[in-house]
């Protein structure tokens, strides 16, 4: 199994409704995001997935958040735009774009600062099942 990681970022503002503290106020972050893709095997030239293709898909997903007030976005209409829910949302959108018989999104890590990050991932059992299919 191969794990492919790419990194990107976006800048956005948000506020946390119901939070007792300064994060209840509108504030912004320069969010750093890591997309991790698990692939079973390489193709004829030794690549699992083309970094350029993956990068383009990833940039499209993040462009929906970049320089936005996240609370105004439809995806956050019923959820606080926490790092946790942002990671889950990016994971789900990337899975639609990336997943195929050879590769699956493994996890998404979102940093809201240099010190704080959250990882959203699928169950490792599922990844092992994917590997067994390609074995």
C-alpha positions as CSV (number, residue, x, y, z in Angstrom):
1,X,0.0,0.0,0.0
2,X,1.2,3.5,-0.9
3,X,0.2,6.7,1.0
4,X,0.3,9.9,-1.1
5,X,0.2,13.2,0.8
6,X,-0.3,16.6,-0.6
7,X,-0.6,19.9,1.3
8,X,-2.4,23.1,0.5
9,X,-4.0,26.0,2.3
10,X,-6.8,28.5,2.4
11,X,-7.7,31.6,4.3
12,X,-11.2,32.1,5.8
13,X,-13.1,33.7,8.6
14,X,-15.6,32.0,10.9
15,X,-17.2,32.2,14.3
16,X,-18.3,29.4,16.6
17,X,-22.0,29.7,17.6
18,X,-22.6,28.6,21.2
19,X,-18.9,28.8,22.2
20,X,-18.1,30.5,25.5
21,X,-15.0,32.4,24.6
22,X,-13.3,34.6,22.0
23,X,-13.9,32.1,19.2
24,X,-17.6,33.2,19.4
25,X,-16.4,36.4,17.7
26,X,-15.7,36.6,14.0
27,X,-12.0,35.7,13.4
28,X,-9.9,34.2,10.7
29,X,-7.3,31.5,10.1
30,X,-4.8,30.6,7.5
31,X,-5.9,26.9,7.4
32,X,-3.3,24.4,6.3
33,X,-4.7,21.1,4.9
34,X,-3.1,17.7,4.2
35,X,-4.9,15.3,1.9
36,X,-3.7,11.7,2.3
37,X,-4.6,9.1,-0.3
38,X,-4.0,5.3,0.0
39,X,-3.3,3.5,-3.2
40,X,-2.8,-0.2,-3.8
41,X,-0.5,-0.4,-6.8
42,X,1.4,1.6,-9.3
43,X,0.6,1.9,-13.0
44,X,2.9,1.0,-15.9
45,X,5.3,4.0,-15.3
46,X,5.5,3.4,-11.5
47,X,3.0,6.0,-10.3
48,X,-0.1,5.4,-8.2
49,X,-1.8,8.7,-8.9
50,X,-0.6,11.8,-10.7
51,X,0.3,14.6,-8.2
52,X,-0.8,17.2,-10.8
53,X,-4.3,15.7,-11.1
54,X,-4.6,15.3,-7.4
55,X,-3.4,18.9,-6.8
56,X,-6.0,20.3,-9.2
57,X,-8.8,18.3,-7.6
58,X,-7.6,19.5,-4.1
59,X,-7.3,23.1,-5.2
60,X,-10.9,23.1,-6.5
61,X,-12.3,21.7,-3.2
62,X,-10.4,24.3,-1.2
63,X,-11.4,27.2,-3.5
64,X,-14.9,26.8,-2.1
65,X,-13.6,27.9,1.3
66,X,-10.9,30.4,0.4
67,X,-11.5,34.0,1.4
68,X,-15.0,33.2,2.6
69,X,-17.0,33.7,5.8
70,X,-17.5,30.0,6.4
71,X,-20.7,30.5,8.5
72,X,-22.4,31.7,5.4
73,X,-21.7,28.6,3.3
74,X,-24.5,26.1,2.7
75,X,-22.4,23.2,4.0
76,X,-22.2,24.9,7.4
77,X,-25.8,26.0,7.7
78,X,-26.5,23.3,10.3
79,X,-23.0,22.9,11.7
80,X,-20.4,25.1,13.3
81,X,-17.5,25.5,10.9
82,X,-15.1,23.9,13.4
83,X,-11.8,22.4,12.3
84,X,-13.4,19.0,12.8
85,X,-16.3,19.6,10.5
86,X,-14.1,21.3,7.9
87,X,-11.8,18.3,7.9
88,X,-14.9,15.9,7.5
89,X,-16.3,18.1,4.7
90,X,-13.0,18.2,2.8
91,X,-12.6,14.4,3.2
92,X,-16.1,13.8,1.8
93,X,-15.6,16.1,-1.2
94,X,-12.2,14.7,-1.9
95,X,-13.5,11.1,-1.7
96,X,-16.1,11.9,-4.5
97,X,-13.3,13.2,-6.7
98,X,-10.5,10.8,-5.9
99,X,-11.8,7.4,-4.9
100,X,-11.5,4.6,-7.5
101,X,-10.6,0.9,-7.6
102,X,-6.9,1.7,-6.9
103,X,-7.0,4.8,-4.6
104,X,-9.1,6.0,-1.7
105,X,-8.9,9.1,0.5
106,X,-7.3,7.9,3.7
107,X,-7.5,11.0,5.9
108,X,-7.6,14.8,5.9
109,X,-5.7,16.9,8.4
110,X,-6.6,20.5,9.0
111,X,-4.5,23.0,11.0
112,X,-6.1,26.2,12.1
113,X,-2.8,27.3,13.5
114,X,0.8,26.0,13.8
115,X,-0.1,24.4,17.1
116,X,-3.5,22.9,16.5
117,X,-4.8,20.4,14.0
118,X,-7.5,17.7,13.6
119,X,-7.4,14.6,11.5
120,X,-10.5,13.0,10.0
121,X,-10.1,9.5,8.6
122,X,-12.0,6.4,7.6
123,X,-11.9,3.2,9.6
124,X,-8.6,1.4,9.1
125,X,-10.6,-1.9,8.6
126,X,-12.0,-0.3,5.4
127,X,-8.5,0.5,4.1
128,X,-7.4,-3.1,4.8
129,X,-10.4,-4.3,2.8
130,X,-9.4,-2.1,-0.1
131,X,-5.9,-3.5,0.0
132,X,-7.2,-7.1,0.1
133,X,-9.3,-6.4,-3.1
134,X,-6.1,-5.4,-5.0
135,X,-3.9,-8.2,-3.7
